[in-house]
Amino acid sequence: MSMFQDFLKSGESNERRCDTPEALEKRRCSEKNIFNPEPSVDPLKDAELQNKKENVVQLRPQNLNLKLRVGVPETFTVTFKRAEGYPIDLYYLMDLSYSMQDDLEKIKTLGQEILNTLMRVTNKVRIGFGCFVDKVGMPYVSTVKAKLANPCPSRLDTCQPAFSFRNVLRLTEDAREFREQVSKQIISGNLDSPEGGFDAMMQVAVCQDEIGWGNVTRILVYTSDDTFHMAGDGRLAGIYQPNDGKCHLNRYGLYDKGNEYDYPSVGHLSRVLSANNIQLIFAVTEKSVPAYKALSELIPQSVVGELKNDSSNVVQLISEAYGNLSSTVLLEHLEAPQGLNISFKSHCGNGEPSDWKKSGKCNNVKIEQQVSFTVSVTASTCLSKKELFFVKVQGIRDQLKVNVETLCACNCGDREEGSPSCNGNGNLECGVCSCNKGHLGQKCECQRQGARNTTLTMEALCRREKDSQLCSGQGICECGTCVCRGHFRGNFCECDDSSCGRHNNKICNGQGICDCGTCKCHANYIGPTCECSTKTDKCTNKDNVLCNNHGDCECNRCKCHAGFIHDFCTELVAPSCNILRKCVTCTVNNELKAGDVGNCTKECGSAKLVHIQEPTQFYCQNDSITFKVELDSRNGNVEISYANAPGETFTHPIGAIDMTALVLGSSVSGVVLIGIAIIIIYRVLLEVYDRREYRRFLLEQQNVQWKENQNPLFKDATTTVFNPLHSEY
């Protein structure tokens, strides 16, 4: 019988066996029975960094084993030093649309100069050439027969038919062959501004054998004077099939599937370039620089340089761009399995190390300068098997191979086949049952019912809702039934009888029972926490009057009306004079006018006004009236007594004239009246003037005399007709 079989209590999960040594000892585990596997880092290949031609090593170590405990980070160091004179493969990819005609003429003579420039930083350089235009179809290229044969804008020029991509020259060390092959190229043309450069870059990256890439530094120089098509643009020509990322060059080096596959996406292209260790140089004209800089932000190990309109500065641009690429070291991980969290801390030799980041990066690193990175790996879950991932520098073929496994099992050496502790339906090892096929549960007490997803079906019975936690996270699911922990209960362990609200630091005020988070109060108590008593014994005085008629009894406590205080609302507070001032003013005004006090109910409420002859005490002054406020102890009413101020006769109503309102009202009225008077006077004067002018017009019209004498300067026209048939003899 296993020494661990009674470790777990009913309702406890198997995970309780994994704890700190101190916690396990408290559960009666002896020190010899506690298994505590230690994480470790074991290098399998750790060759020193070197710069020998036959064996260049730029990254160290090259292979290691990593054993992890779940939740415990493990670190190791990676060192990098760029080798001097490392071979370079450079592939020149050129846009052959019509606007690049002068650039083509220039690049025909620059092959040897590009090789000579790169030979300054390495001992071996190979160069290749390819070109692109766009997909052959509308709306990219005119499909008119004559334009397909000669897509030049002018009939006087000669252009070759448009194409997606052509590999003109494999990578070679022969500058003469480069010049000859490029010299044979003829410019082409298309309709729209964006070009098919993404198709071309994808084929250059994936056609390893056709291009001739070697295990060296790989550089792709992309030249164009316009923007680019990307994934989705192919639908304009009815091309819906996504780019498959495979090589489709025919025996002539032509990409013959351009009209079958859409353009690749930026993310797809970025992953392919990175996986093939290709560093990218965008050599583009000034108007296209902003677009390509935005693209470069999404493609690691890429830079943008401004190309002159005739490509005359392309050699200098390549040299500077290669310097920028080689001075940036970017370390990242590839193919890491789920459940592993990997972060990097960079030590670039220029101060304090960086913070933990998703990748390591050092800038302005010189040739032969050594930099290092600390890599931290944490497992968030147990891996089902040994896994593998890689750590590499962008654009460099060197990589670190990391074999990783998690230490989640214990070798207790007490395996018991068909153990009674597992109801004979499983094997007991380290106190945990490994159930036979068709059985489930902590002790293999549950039997499958034939369905494949029996486990999921049983777990569904332990969820309150479809997406909720098993047993509300407060228990375990055994055979479709929740076994709750501690004080939790309910079909789904949803009830917590200690989660009710507190009052006076007591659950349910000590006057109720907590039932699944809700207080069930005893008799005479109400409220969310049973804080309110329904009795009224503390609200009545010796005369059995509730709050002295000047308050409400709430939770067996008087809540006094405005102006009253004390436990039974028996005393007026000082502001009572101000509170009752409106009542006095209203009543006195009404008595002076009509002798009616009924209209002052709103201001006075239950207060009673009584005339007195001589003032005695507790007086308040309200303009010309003195009044006294007191509480009648016999009936609890408020009595307001008022009389003349000493030495005066009470004959006038209360209230003084508001001079501010009078002056303001008079001023506004005066301005309005004066304005109206001015408008009236103006209209009268205008009417008089119009009438006078009209009479003058009529008088002048009567005095006009039209003379009809003939003008002596005018002479009537005369017509003379001669009949040629008539003659006089």
C-alpha positions in Angstrom: 0.0 0.0 0.0 1.4 3.4 -1.0 2.6 5.7 1.7 1.1 8.6 -0.2 -2.5 7.3 -0.6 -4.0 9.3 2.2 -2.3 12.5 1.3 -5.3 14.0 -0.5 -8.6 14.6 1.2 -11.9 14.3 -0.6 -12.5 17.3 -2.9 -8.8 18.2 -3.2 -7.2 18.2 -6.6 -4.0 16.4 -7.5 -2.2 19.7 -7.9 -2.1 20.0 -4.1 0.8 17.5 -4.2 2.9 20.2 -5.8 3.8 22.8 -3.1 6.7 24.3 -1.2 8.8 21.8 0.9 7.6 23.7 4.1 3.9 23.3 3.1 4.4 19.6 2.3 6.1 18.9 5.6 3.1 20.4 7.4 0.9 17.8 5.6 3.0 15.0 7.2 5.4 14.5 4.3 8.9 13.4 5.5 11.9 15.0 4.0 13.0 11.8 2.2 9.6 11.6 0.5 9.7 15.1 -0.9 10.8 15.2 -4.5 12.2 18.6 -5.5 13.7 18.5 -9.1 16.1 21.3 -9.7 15.9 23.2 -13.1 19.2 23.3 -15.0 20.9 24.6 -18.2 23.3 22.0 -19.8 25.3 23.2 -22.9 25.6 20.5 -25.5 27.7 22.5 -28.0 29.6 25.6 -27.0 32.3 26.3 -29.6 34.3 29.4 -29.1 33.7 32.5 -31.3 36.2 32.5 -34.3 36.8 34.0 -37.6 38.4 31.1 -39.6 37.3 30.9 -43.2 36.6 27.2 -42.9 34.7 27.5 -39.7 33.2 30.9 -38.8 31.4 31.0 -35.4 29.6 34.2 -34.6 27.0 32.9 -31.9 27.8 31.1 -28.7 26.6 28.6 -27.4 25.2 26.6 -30.3 23.1 23.9 -28.5 21.9 23.4 -25.0 19.4 21.4 -22.9 17.0 23.3 -20.6 15.0 21.7 -17.8 12.3 23.9 -16.2 10.0 23.9 -13.2 6.6 25.5 -13.9 6.6 29.1 -12.9 10.4 29.2 -12.1 12.4 31.3 -14.6 15.8 30.0 -15.8 18.4 32.1 -17.5 21.4 31.6 -19.8 23.8 33.9 -21.7 24.2 34.2 -25.5 27.2 35.9 -27.0 27.6 37.3 -30.5 30.5 38.8 -32.4 30.2 39.6 -36.1 33.1 38.0 -38.1 35.3 40.3 -40.2 35.3 39.6 -43.9 32.2 37.4 -43.8 31.1 36.5 -47.4 28.2 38.4 -49.0 25.5 37.4 -51.5 23.8 40.5 -53.0 20.8 40.2 -55.3 19.8 43.3 -57.2 16.0 43.4 -57.8 15.0 46.2 -60.2 11.7 47.7 -61.2 11.5 47.7 -65.0 8.4 49.9 -65.4 8.8 52.6 -68.1 9.6 55.4 -65.6 12.8 53.5 -64.6 14.3 53.7 -68.1 17.3 56.0 -67.2 18.0 53.9 -64.1 18.4 50.7 -66.2 20.9 52.4 -68.5 22.9 53.5 -65.4 22.8 50.1 -63.6 24.2 48.3 -66.7 27.6 49.8 -66.0 27.7 49.5 -62.2 28.2 45.8 -61.6 31.9 45.9 -61.1 31.7 49.0 -59.0 29.2 47.3 -56.6 31.5 44.3 -56.3 34.6 46.5 -55.6 32.8 48.4 -53.0 31.6 45.3 -51.1 35.1 43.8 -51.3 36.3 46.5 -48.9 34.3 44.8 -46.1 34.6 41.2 -47.1 36.8 38.8 -49.0 34.1 37.2 -51.1 31.1 38.8 -52.9 28.6 37.3 -55.3 26.0 39.4 -57.2 22.8 38.5 -59.0 20.1 40.3 -60.9 16.3 40.1 -61.3 13.6 42.4 -62.5 9.8 42.8 -62.1 6.9 44.8 -63.5 3.4 43.7 -62.4 0.7 41.0 -62.9 -0.2 40.7 -66.6 -3.9 41.7 -66.5 -6.3 44.5 -66.1 -6.2 47.0 -64.3 -2.4 46.5 -63.9 -1.4 46.0 -67.5 -3.3 46.9 -70.7 -4.6 43.7 -72.3 -5.0 45.3 -75.7 -3.1 43.1 -78.2 -0.8 45.9 -79.4 -0.1 47.1 -75.8 0.6 43.5 -74.7 3.3 43.4 -77.3 4.7 46.9 -76.7 3.4 48.5 -73.5 5.4 51.7 -74.0 3.4 55.0 -73.7 4.7 56.1 -77.1 4.7 54.1 -80.3 8.1 55.5 -81.1 9.7 53.6 -78.2 10.2 49.8 -77.9 9.4 48.0 -74.7 9.3 44.3 -73.8 6.0 42.7 -72.8 5.1 43.1 -69.1 5.8 40.2 -66.6 5.5 39.6 -62.8 9.2 38.6 -62.1 12.2 37.3 -64.0 15.4 35.9 -62.5 17.9 37.2 -65.0 21.2 36.2 -63.4 22.0 33.7 -60.6 24.4 34.9 -57.9 27.9 35.0 -59.5 31.3 36.4 -58.8 31.7 37.4 -62.5 31.1 41.2 -62.9 31.5 40.8 -66.7 28.6 38.4 -66.8 26.5 40.7 -64.7 27.2 43.6 -67.1 26.3 41.4 -70.2 23.1 40.0 -68.8 21.9 43.4 -67.5 22.8 45.0 -70.8 20.4 42.7 -72.6 17.4 44.0 -70.6 14.8 46.2 -72.2 12.4 48.5 -70.3 8.8 47.5 -70.0 5.6 49.2 -68.9 2.2 49.0 -67.0 -0.9 51.1 -66.3 -1.2 51.8 -62.6 1.4 53.4 -60.3 1.9 50.6 -57.7 4.2 47.8 -58.8 4.3 44.0 -58.2 7.5 44.1 -56.1 6.0 41.9 -53.3 5.6 39.0 -55.8 9.2 39.4 -56.9 10.6 39.6 -53.3 8.7 36.5 -52.3 10.1 34.5 -55.3 13.7 35.7 -54.6 13.4 34.6 -51.0 11.9 31.1 -51.5 13.6 30.1 -54.7 16.9 29.2 -52.9 18.4 27.0 -55.6 17.3 29.1 -58.5 18.8 32.2 -57.0 21.8 30.4 -55.7 21.8 31.7 -52.1 24.7 30.4 -50.0 25.1 30.2 -46.2 26.6 33.7 -46.0 25.3 37.2 -45.4 22.3 37.6 -47.8 21.4 41.0 -49.0 18.4 41.9 -51.3 18.6 45.3 -52.9 15.1 46.5 -54.1 15.0 49.5 -56.4 11.8 51.3 -57.5 10.4 54.7 -58.1 6.8 54.0 -56.9 4.7 52.2 -54.3 3.7 48.5 -54.2 0.7 46.2 -54.4 -0.1 44.0 -51.3 -2.4 41.2 -50.3 -6.0 41.9 -51.4 -5.1 44.0 -54.5 -5.3 40.9 -56.6 -9.1 40.9 -56.3 -9.1 43.9 -58.7 -8.2 41.4 -61.4 -10.3 38.5 -60.0 -7.3 36.8 -58.3 -8.6 35.5 -55.0 -6.2 32.6 -54.1 -3.8 33.7 -51.3 -0.1 33.6 -52.1 1.3 30.1 -51.1 4.9 31.2 -50.4 6.4 28.6 -52.8 8.8 28.9 -55.7 7.1 29.0 -59.1 9.9 29.9 -61.5 9.8 28.1 -64.9 12.9 27.1 -66.8 13.3 30.6 -68.2 13.3 32.1 -64.7 9.9 33.6 -65.1 7.3 33.7 -62.3 4.5 32.0 -64.3 1.9 31.9 -61.5 1.5 35.6 -61.1 -2.1 35.6 -62.4 -3.1 32.6 -60.1 -1.9 33.8 -56.7 -2.6 37.1 -55.0 0.2 39.4 -53.8 1.7 38.3 -50.4 0.9 40.2 -47.3 3.5 42.3 -45.4 3.5 39.9 -42.5 3.9 36.8 -44.8 6.7 38.5 -46.7 8.4 39.5 -43.4 8.3 36.0 -42.0 9.8 34.5 -45.2 12.6 37.0 -45.4 13.5 36.4 -41.8 13.3 32.6 -42.1 15.7 32.8 -45.0 18.1 35.3 -43.3 17.7 37.9 -46.0 18.5 41.5 -45.2 16.6 44.0 -47.3 17.7 47.4 -48.7 15.0 49.6 -50.2 16.6 51.9 -52.7 13.7 54.2 -53.7 13.2 57.7 -55.1 12.3 60.6 -52.9 8.5 60.6 -53.4 8.4 56.9 -52.3 10.6 57.1 -49.2 7.8 57.7 -46.7 5.8 54.7 -47.9 8.9 52.4 -47.7 10.0 53.7 -44.3 6.6 52.7 -43.0 7.0 49.3 -44.7 10.5 48.9 -43.2 9.1 49.3 -39.7 7.3 46.0 -40.2 10.2 44.1 -41.7 13.1 43.3 -39.4 16.6 43.9 -40.8 15.6 46.3 -43.5 16.7 49.8 -44.2 15.5 52.6 -46.7 17.8 54.7 -48.8 16.9 57.6 -51.1 17.8 56.8 -54.7 18.5 59.5 -57.3 16.3 59.6 -60.3 18.9 58.0 -62.5 20.3 55.5 -59.8 23.7 57.3 -60.0 24.2 57.0 -56.3 23.2 53.3 -55.9 26.7 52.1 -55.1 27.1 54.6 -52.3 23.6 53.9 -51.1 24.3 50.1 -50.9 27.5 50.7 -49.0 25.9 52.9 -46.4 22.8 50.7 -46.0 25.0 47.6 -45.5 26.9 49.4 -42.8 23.6 50.3 -41.0 22.4 46.7 -41.3 25.6 45.1 -40.1 25.9 47.5 -37.1 22.5 46.5 -35.7 22.3 43.2 -33.8 18.7 41.9 -33.3 18.4 38.6 -31.3 15.0 36.8 -31.2 13.5 33.4 -30.7 11.8 31.2 -33.3 9.3 28.4 -33.1 8.9 28.6 -29.3 6.0 26.2 -28.2 3.0 27.5 -26.3 3.4 27.7 -22.6 6.9 29.2 -22.7 7.5 32.9 -22.0 10.9 34.1 -23.4 12.4 37.5 -22.7 15.8 39.2 -23.4 18.1 41.6 -21.6 20.7 43.3 -23.8 24.3 44.0 -22.7 25.7 46.2 -25.5 28.9 47.3 -23.7 27.8 51.0 -23.6 26.4 51.2 -20.1 23.7 49.5 -18.0 21.9 46.5 -19.5 18.4 47.1 -21.0 15.1 46.1 -19.3 13.6 42.7 -20.1 12.0 42.8 -23.6 10.6 40.4 -26.2 13.8 40.6 -28.3 17.4 41.7 -27.7 18.9 44.6 -29.7 22.2 46.4 -29.8 22.9 49.4 -32.2 26.2 50.7 -33.6 28.0 47.4 -33.1 31.4 47.4 -34.9 33.0 44.5 -36.7 34.7 42.1 -34.2 32.9 43.8 -31.3 31.4 41.3 -28.8 27.9 41.8 -27.3 25.9 39.5 -25.1 22.3 38.9 -24.1 20.7 37.3 -21.1 17.8 35.0 -22.1 15.1 34.2 -19.5 12.7 31.2 -20.1 9.7 30.5 -17.9 7.2 27.6 -18.3 3.6 28.5 -17.5 2.4 24.9 -17.9 3.7 21.4 -18.1 4.9 20.4 -21.6 3.6 17.0 -22.8 7.0 16.2 -24.3 10.4 17.6 -25.0 10.2 20.7 -27.2 12.6 22.6 -29.4 13.0 26.3 -30.3 15.8 28.4 -31.7 17.5 31.7 -30.7 19.2 33.5 -33.6 20.4 36.9 -34.9 18.4 38.5 -37.6 20.1 38.1 -41.0 22.7 35.6 -39.8 22.6 31.9 -40.3 24.2 31.1 -36.9 21.6 30.0 -34.4 21.2 28.5 -30.9 19.2 25.3 -30.7 17.4 24.9 -27.3 15.9 21.6 -26.2 13.5 22.2 -23.4 11.5 20.0 -21.0 9.5 20.6 -17.9 10.0 18.8 -14.6 6.5 17.8 -13.7 6.8 14.1 -12.8 8.3 12.5 -9.7 10.1 9.1 -9.6 8.7 7.8 -6.4 9.4 4.1 -7.1 6.1 2.9 -5.6 4.1 2.0 -8.6 1.1 -0.3 -7.7 -0.7 -1.9 -10.6 -4.5 -2.2 -10.2 -4.4 -0.6 -6.8 -7.4 -1.0 -4.5 -6.9 2.8 -3.8 -7.9 3.3 -7.4 -10.9 0.9 -7.1 -8.9 -1.6 -9.1 -9.4 0.6 -12.2 -5.9 2.1 -12.4 -2.3 2.2 -11.2 -1.2 4.1 -8.1 2.0 6.0 -8.2 3.2 8.8 -5.8 -0.3 8.6 -4.3 -2.0 9.6 -7.6 -4.2 7.2 -9.6 -3.5 6.8 -13.3 -6.9 5.4 -14.5 -7.3 2.7 -17.0 -9.2 3.5 -20.3 -12.9 4.0 -19.6 -12.5 5.3 -16.0 -12.1 8.8 -14.5 -12.0 10.5 -11.2 -9.4 11.0 -8.3 -9.8 7.3 -7.4 -11.0 6.1 -10.9 -14.5 5.8 -9.5 -16.2 7.3 -12.6 -16.9 5.2 -15.6 -17.1 6.4 -19.1 -20.4 5.9 -20.9 -19.0 5.2 -24.4 -18.8 8.8 -25.7 -15.4 10.2 -26.7 -15.9 13.4 -24.9 -17.1 11.9 -21.6 -14.7 14.0 -19.6 -16.0 17.2 -21.3 -19.6 16.0 -20.7 -19.0 15.4 -17.0 -17.2 18.8 -16.7 -20.2 20.5 -18.3 -22.3 19.2 -15.4 -20.0 21.0 -13.0 -20.3 24.4 -14.7 -23.1 26.9 -13.7 -22.9 28.4 -17.1 -21.3 27.4 -20.4 -18.2 29.6 -20.0 -18.0 29.6 -16.2 -15.3 27.9 -14.1 -15.5 24.3 -13.0 -17.4 24.4 -9.6 -17.1 28.2 -9.6 -13.3 27.7 -9.0 -14.1 26.6 -5.4 -14.0 22.8 -5.8 -13.3 19.9 -8.1 -15.5 18.0 -10.4 -15.9 14.3 -9.6 -18.0 12.2 -11.9 -20.1 15.3 -12.9 -20.6 16.4 -9.3 -18.9 19.3 -7.5 -17.0 18.5 -4.3 -16.6 21.9 -2.6 -13.7 23.2 -0.5 -13.9 24.8 2.9 -17.1 26.7 3.7 -18.3 26.7 0.1 -21.4 24.8 -0.8 -24.1 24.4 -3.5 -24.4 22.3 -6.6 -21.7 24.4 -8.2 -19.9 25.6 -5.0 -21.4 29.0 -5.7 -22.5 29.7 -2.1 -20.2 31.3 0.4 -21.8 31.7 3.8 -19.1 34.1 5.0 -19.5 36.6 2.2 -22.4 38.6 3.6 -22.1 42.3 4.6 -21.1 43.3 8.0 -22.5 45.9 10.5 -20.8 46.8 13.8 -18.1 44.4 12.6 -20.5 41.5 12.7 -21.8 39.4 9.8 -25.5 40.4 9.3 -25.1 42.6 12.5 -25.3 39.5 14.6 -29.1 39.6 14.0 -29.4 37.3 11.1 -27.9 34.2 9.2 -25.8 34.4 6.1 -27.3 32.3 3.4 -25.3 32.1 0.1 -24.2 35.7 0.4 -27.6 37.1 1.5 -28.6 38.0 5.1 -31.7 36.4 6.4 -32.7 38.6 9.3 -34.2 37.6 12.7 -37.6 39.0 13.7 -37.8 42.8 14.2 -34.7 43.4 12.0 -34.5 44.4 8.3 -31.9 45.7 5.8 -29.1 44.2 3.7 -27.0 43.6 6.8 -29.9 43.4 9.4 -28.8 46.7 10.6 -32.3 48.2 11.0 -34.7 47.4 13.9 -38.4 47.6 13.3 -39.2 48.4 17.0 -40.3 52.0 18.0 -39.6 52.0 21.8 -36.6 54.3 21.4 -38.7 56.8 19.4 -41.5 57.5 22.0 -41.3 59.7 25.1 -43.1 59.3 28.4 -46.3 60.7 26.9 -46.1 57.9 24.2 -45.8 60.6 21.5 -43.7 59.4 18.5 -40.8 61.7 18.0 -42.8 64.5 19.6 -44.7 64.8 16.3 -41.6 66.5 14.8 -39.8 63.6 13.3 -40.0 60.1 11.8 -39.0 56.8 13.5 -36.4 55.0 11.3 -34.6 51.9 12.6 -35.9 52.7 16.1 -34.3 56.1 16.0 -36.0 59.5 15.6 -35.1 61.3 12.4 -36.1 64.9 13.3 -37.7 67.4 10.9 -35.7 70.5 10.0 -35.2 72.8 13.0 -35.5 70.1 15.7 -32.9 68.2 17.7 -32.5 65.6 20.5 -33.5 62.0 20.8 -37.3 62.8 20.7 -37.1 66.0 18.6 -38.1 68.1 21.6 -36.0 71.2 21.1 -35.8 73.9 18.5 -32.4 74.9 17.2 -31.2 78.5 16.8 -32.0 78.7 13.0 -35.8 78.4 13.8 -36.2 82.2 13.7 -35.0 82.1 10.0 -37.1 79.1 9.2 -40.3 80.7 10.5 -39.6 84.2 9.2 -41.6 83.5 6.0 -44.5 82.2 8.1 -44.6 85.5 10.2 -44.3 87.7 7.1 -47.1 85.9 5.2 -49.5 85.9 8.2 -49.0 89.6 9.1 -49.4 90.7 5.4 -52.6 88.6 5.1 -54.1 90.0 8.3 -53.4 93.6 7.2 -55.0 93.0 3.8 -57.8 90.6 4.2 -57.7 89.1 7.7 -57.2 85.6 6.2 -54.3 83.4 7.4 -55.4 80.3 5.5 -53.1 81.0 2.6 -50.0 80.7 4.8 -50.3 76.9 5.4 -47.3 76.2 3.1 -45.0 78.6 5.0 -46.3 77.8 8.5 -47.1 74.1 8.4 -48.3 73.1 11.9 -47.0 76.3 13.6 -49.6 78.4 15.5 -49.4 82.2 15.7 -50.7 84.0 18.8 -50.9 87.8 19.5 -49.2 89.1 22.6 -49.2 92.6 24.1 -45.8 92.8 25.7 -42.6 91.1 24.5 -40.9 89.1 27.2 -38.1 86.7 25.9 -36.7 84.7 23.0 -37.3 87.3 20.3 -36.5 87.5 16.7 -36.6 90.7 14.7 -38.2 90.7 11.2 -38.2 94.2 9.8 -40.8 96.1 11.9 -42.2 93.0 13.7 -40.8 91.4 16.8 -41.9 87.7 17.3 -41.1 85.0 19.8 -40.7 81.3 19.1 -41.5 78.7 21.8 -42.6 75.1 22.1 -45.9 74.4 23.9 -45.0 71.6 26.3 -48.7 70.5 26.6 -49.4 69.6 23.0 -46.0 69.8 21.3 -47.1 72.6 18.9 -44.8 75.5 17.9 -46.3 78.8 18.9 -45.1 82.1 17.3 -46.1 85.2 19.2 -45.7 88.5 17.6 -46.4 92.2 18.6 -45.3 95.7 17.9 -41.7 96.6 18.3 -41.4 98.5 21.6 -42.6 102.1 21.3 -44.3 101.6 17.8 -47.8 101.1 16.6 -48.4 98.1 14.3 -50.2 99.6 11.3 -48.2 98.8 8.2 -47.5 95.5 6.3 -44.1 93.9 6.4 -41.6 94.3 3.7 -39.3 97.1 2.5 -39.1 98.5 -1.0 -36.4 97.0 -3.1 -34.6 100.1 -4.4 -32.2 98.2 -6.7 -35.1 96.6 -8.5 -36.9 99.9 -8.7 -34.0 101.8 -10.2 -33.1 99.0 -12.6 -36.7 98.7 -13.7 -37.1 102.4 -14.2 -33.9 102.6 -16.2 -34.8 99.8 -18.6 -38.4 101.2 -19.0 -37.0 104.6 -19.8 -34.6 103.3 -22.4 -37.4 101.3 -24.1 -39.8 104.2 -24.2 -37.2 106.6 -25.6 -36.3 104.0 -28.3 -39.9 103.6 -29.3 -40.4 107.4 -29.4 -37.3 107.8 -31.7 -38.6 105.2 -34.1 -42.1 106.8 -34.3 -40.6 110.3 -34.9 -38.3 108.8 -37.6 -41.2 107.1 -39.5 -43.3 110.3 -39.4 -40.5 112.5 -40.8 -39.8 109.9 -43.5 -43.5 109.8 -44.5 -43.6 113.6 -44.7 -40.5 113.8 -46.9 -41.8 111.1 -49.3 -45.2 112.9 -49.8 -43.4 116.2 -50.5 -41.2 114.7 -53.1 -44.1 113.0 -54.8 -46.0 116.3 -55.1 -42.9 117.9 -56.6 -42.7 115.1 -59.2 -46.3 115.6 -60.3 -45.8 119.4 -60.7 -42.7 119.0 -62.8 -44.5 116.5 -65.1 -47.3 119.0 -65.8 -44.9 121.7 -66.8 -43.2 119.5 -69.5 -44.0 120.6 -73.2 -43.1 118.4 -76.1 -42.2 120.4 -79.3 -42.9 118.7 -82.7 -41.1 121.1 -85.0 -39.1 119.5 -87.9 -35.4 119.3 -87.4 -33.7 121.3 -90.2 -30.8 119.0 -90.2 -33.0 116.0 -91.1 -33.8 115.2 -94.7 -36.2 112.4 -95.8 -34.8 109.6 -97.9 -35.7 109.6 -101.7 -35.9 106.6 -104.1 -35.5 106.8 -107.9 -36.6 103.9 -110.0 -35.5 103.5 -113.7 -37.2 101.0 -116.0 -34.7 99.9 -118.6 -37.5 98.8 -121.0 -38.8 102.3 -121.2 -37.1 104.9 -123.2 -38.0 108.3 -124.6 -37.5 109.3 -128.1 
